[in-house]
Amino acid sequence: MIKGRIHSTESFGTVDGPGVRFVVFFQGCPLRCKYCHNPDTWDFSGGRETTAEELLKEYDSYKEFLKSGGITATGGEPLAQPEFLEELFRMAKEKGIHTCLDTSAGCFDPRSPERTDRVLRYTDLVMLDIKHIDDGPHKELTGHTNSNILAFAEHLRDLGIPVWIRHVVVPGITDDPGELFRLGQFLSGLKNLKALDVLPYHDMAKPKYQELGLDYPLGDTPPLTKEQAVEARDIIIKGIKDGLRSEKE
């Protein structure tokens, strides 16, 4: 049986997909997002080894509370362990469990999507983080291009897999109105888009960075207010509407 490396699990996740979820945090991530609040999941050699069977046994111990939810794989980056993730989701679907993949898609290769597709055939919903719509700032923010991430969004559209988009708004980094509008225009082309979560940046991870002996990349960047997040979401929605209107013309 395939073994995977995970950081931890959460038994009653309420922000990780529809309903109440059993959340599996995968260990290891290729991105280095400056606002990451789980730097302890970066190291691919960290965490602990487990099997899909063991995780599903843990799920079963909570299943009476999870009837309206299911399993969410998050991280770290679940797609960095595609064989293990495929087995977990396959076994979950055999038990009638709703599966949700929370990913940044940094591991997706549009030139050879087969490894990812083997996971997606057992995936009911994808929650996709789009960090920045422009490639240059995306590289500055994450250390990674966004070209394959945007390609993954379009790949999900082509496969017809429902997607929730998440976007964290960071003051001075991802709050430019023009960039938010362009993000909306891009999202207008995703006919499989089911939800949009615009999340305000917070700095609550600072103590964790200190504990790990890491410098906090964003220094004293102030948290975003809920009002500012609403304004950012409104701009993205305007971009979506503009994109849809352009398609009809």
N, C-alpha and C positions, 0 to 999 in steps of 0.2 A: 504493500500500500504506500502511496506517495505521502511523504512528510513535507509539511510546510513550516515556515518560521513566522510566528506571530508575536506581536508585542503584548496584547491583552484582549479581553472581551468585555463587553458591557451588556448587561442583561435586559435593561429597559430603556433603550435609546428612543427618544421622541423627536429628534431632528435629523434622522438619518434615513428618510424615506417615509412612505405612508404607514400610519398606524404605529404601534409600539414594536420596536425591532430588537433582535439579538444582533449585536454589532461586533464584528471581528476586525481588530486592528492588525493589519499585516505589517511585518517588519521589513524595513528597507525602502528607500526612495531615491531616485536619481536626481530629483529637483532639489534646489536649495532656496526655497522661497524665503524672502527676507522677513515675512510676517508669519512664518510657520509657527504654530503653537505646539507642535509635537516633534521637536528636534531629536527626541530620544527614539524616534522610529526611523531615523535616517540610516543607521548602520545595518548593513545586510547580514552581519554576523551576530547581531544582538537578538534579544527576545528569547523565545523558547520554541522547540520543535513540537509539532503535534500532527494529528491526522484529521481528515475530514470526519471520520467516524467519531472521534473523540469530541469534536466540536458539536456534532449533531446530537450526541448524547447530552452535552451541556444544554443545547437548545431545548431538548425534550424536557429537561427539568423545569423549564420556564414556559413551556408551550401553552399552558392554559391562560397565560397572560398576554400571549402574542398572537391570538387568533386573527386580529385585524392587521397584523404586521407581517413579519417574516425575518429574513436574514439580510444584513447589509455587510458587505466587505469593503473596508476602508483602510486607511493607513496612516503613514507609509503609502506605498503604492501596490495595490493588489495585482495589477497586471504585470508586475515584475516577477510574479510567481504563477504564470499562466496554467501550468499543468496541475498544480495544487488547487488553484481557484476553480478550474474546470471540474475537478473531482468533487469539490465541496458543493458547487452549484448543481452539478448533475445529481448528486445524492439528495440534495435538498428538493429538487424538482420531483424526484421519485417519491418523496414523502408529501408532495403537494404544498411545499413551502414557497412563498413569494421571495424572489431573489432580487437584490438591488446592489449594483456596483457603484461605489463612490470613488471616482478616479480623476486624476489630472491628465491621464493619457500620455504622459511623457515617454512611456515605453512603446507606444504604438508606432509601427512601421508601415506606412501606406503602400510600400513596395511589396511587402509580404504580410498581408493581414491574417494569414491562416491561423497562427497561434492565438491571436485575439479572437477570431471568429469562433474558435472551438469553445471559448468561454461564453461569447455572446449568445450562442444558441440555447444556453440555459439561463439567460439573463432576462428578467422581466422589465427592469427599469435601470437606466444609467443616470447617475448624478454626476455631471461633468463640471469640473472647475475650469473656467476660462480666466486665467490670471490677468492677461492684458491682450487687447486686440492687435496691437502693433508689435512686430517681431523684435525690433531693437530694444524698446523698453522692457519687453518680456524677457529677453536675455539678461538684461541688467537686473531685473527683479528676481529671476529664478535660476539663472545660469544655463538656460536651455532655450532653444528655439520654440516658437509656437506653431510652426508650419505643420508638424505632424499632429498637433493637438486639434487644430482647426480641421485638418483632414479627417481626424477621428470623428468629429462632430458631423461632418458630411457623410462619413461612412455609416454612422448610426442612422442618419436620415435615409440613406439608400436601402438599409436593411429594414427600416420601419420600426426600429426599437425606440420606445418612448424615452425621452430625455428631459431631465430637470437641469437647468443651467444655474450654476452658482458663480457669483462674482463678488470678490471682496473689494470694497472701496477704501483705499488708503490715501489720506491727505497728501497731496503733492506727488503722488505716484500713479494712482489709477482713478483719479477724480476729475480728469480733464473733460469738459463737456463734449468736445469734438470727438475724443476717443470713445466716450460712452455712447455717443450717437452712432459711431461706426460699428461698435459692438452690436447695437440694436439692429442696424442694417444687415449685419451678418446673420443674426439670429432669425431675421425675417425669412431666410431661406430654409429654415429647419421646420419642415411640416410636421415633424414628430415632437416638437417642443410642447411639453405639458405644463411646465412651471418655470418661473424665474425667481431665484432667491438673490437679492442684493444685500450683502452682509456688511455691516460697519466694522472697520478695523478696530481691534482692541489690543492692548499691550499686556494682557494678563499673563502672558507666557514669560515675562521678564524673569521672575524668580526661578523658573525651570532652567533658563539659559545660565543663570548664575550657578545653580546647583551642578550643572554639567560643565562648568568652567568655560562657557562660550560667551563671546561678545554678542550683545543683542544688536543685530544689524540696523534696526531702524531708530536706535538711540532714543531721543525724546519726542519722536513723532507722536502728536496728540491723537487720542482715539477719535473716531468719527462719531458724530451724534446721530441719533435715530432720524432726526429731521434732515440731516445732510444725506443720509442713506435713501430716504424717500425721494429727495430731489434727484439723486443720481438714478434711481429706478425710473423716475418719470422721464428722464432724458433718454434712457435706453428704450423705453416703451415708444417714445416719439420716433426713435430710429427704426424700430420694428414696423411701426405704421408707415413710415416713409418708404421702407423697403417693399412692403406689401403693395403700397400705392404705385410704386414704380413698376412692379411686376404686371400690374393691370393695364398700364399705359402702353 
